[in-house]
Amino acid sequence: MDGVCHWLCEDDYESGPFQPCLVSFYLSNEVFFITPILSDVDDCFDVEASWINLAVLNGSITLISFHVDTTTFYISILGELGIKESWTRLFNIGPLPYIHRPIGVGTKGEIFFTRKDKELAWFDLRTQMMEKLGYKARYPNCRITIYKENILPIGDITL
C-alpha cells in the first residue's frame, strides 16, 4: 500500500510475553515501523480459537479478527503507524453462529468464509448483507488470496 509493506507478527518486547503487532516496511527508505495491536485481539494468533487478517478498506489499513467462541468479527482501522492507540474499532459483527471460519478478505469490503455446512459465503461490509455463493468448500482450511496482475518489470522478469 503506497510503497509500504505490512504484515502481522508477534514481538517479545524485552523478553516479556509475546505481543501481536503490525510491522510496516517503507520500500523507499528501508525503514521499519512497529505498531502494537489492540489487546482484545491478543489471542488471534491461536488458529484454533480465532482468525486475524490485514486488509485495505477505503484506503486504510484494517485489522479484521474473528473469535470462534463468540462467532463475532471485530474490524478496526489504523490511524497512524507506530501508535497503538490510533486503532479505531469500526464494527462488531455477530454473533454469526453458522460460520465455521473466515477464509479471506476481498478488495471491496467483503469477508469470505465457510459456513458450518461447508457452504462458501461472503459478508459485504458496505451493505451489511450476507450471501451464499452456491459452492461447497472441498478443504476445511482453504484460503482466498487477492491476485493483482502487474505488467511492470522486476529486473528481467515481467510479472
Buried (B, 14 or more C-beta within 10 A) or exposed (E): EEEBEBEBEEBEEEEEEEBBBBBBBBEEEEEEBBBBBBEEBBBBBEEEEBBBBBBBBEEBBBBBBBBBEBBBBBBBBBEEBEEBEEBEEBEEBBEBEEBBBBBBBBEEBBBBBBBEEEBBBBBBBEEEEBEEEEEEBEEEEEEBEEEEEEEEEEEEEEE
